[in-house]
Amino acid sequence: MADQLDPKLARQGRVAALVIAGAALLSIFSPVIVTGLGLPRRFEILLLLFALAAFIWALVVAIRIWQKSRDN
């Protein structure tokens, strides 16, 4: 039987999942956002870098959650 996950770890997991979903949407829609606002193409790269940073942050959080749940 699986032990109950700590509520704090569960909340961190939900936040990481939302960040992953938001970063995915940002990376998909960044060309549409840039052309819709009439911005130069370099802002698309900036939005993609923000999405990449969010993915990396979520990966670090997921690894920490995995390590904490493995210790219990």
N, C-alpha and C positions, 0 to 999 in steps of 0.2 A: 504494500500500500504506500502511496506517496504521502509524505508528510505535508501538512498545510504550510503554504508559503507565508513567510513573514509579511504582514501588511505593508511595511516600509519597502521591502523588496518588490512586492507586487505593484506598488505605486510607481516605483522607479522603472519597472518594466513597462507599465502603461505609458509613462512619459517618453521612454525611449521609442516605443512603437509609434506614438504620435509624431515624434521628431522624424523618424524614418519615413512615415507617410507624407509629412509636410515637405521634407527634402526631395522625395520622389516627385511630388507634384510640382515643386519649384523647378526641378531639373527638366521636367517634361514641358512645362509651360513658359519657361524663360524666353524662348524665341517669340512667343505670342505676346508676352508682357512687354518686351523691348520694342517690337514693331508697333504694338498698340499705343504705346506712350510716345513713340517717335524718338527714342533714345538711340545714341550711337551703338554699334555692335559690341563695343568693349564692355558695355554694361551687362550684356548677356554672359560674357565670361565672368564678370563679377558675381552675378547671380549663381552661376554654376559653381564657383568657388565657395560661396556660402552654403550651397547644397552639399558640396563635398565635405566641408567642415562639419556640417550637421551629421552626415553619415559617419564620419570618424568619431565624433563625440558619442553617437549612439552605440557604435561598436565598443568603445571603451566602457560605457555604462553596462552594456550587455555582458562583457567579460567580467566586470566586477560583480554583477548579479550572479553570474554562473559560479564564480569563485566562492562567494558568500553562501550560496545555496549548497555547494558541494561540501563546505566545512561543517554544516549542520548535520 
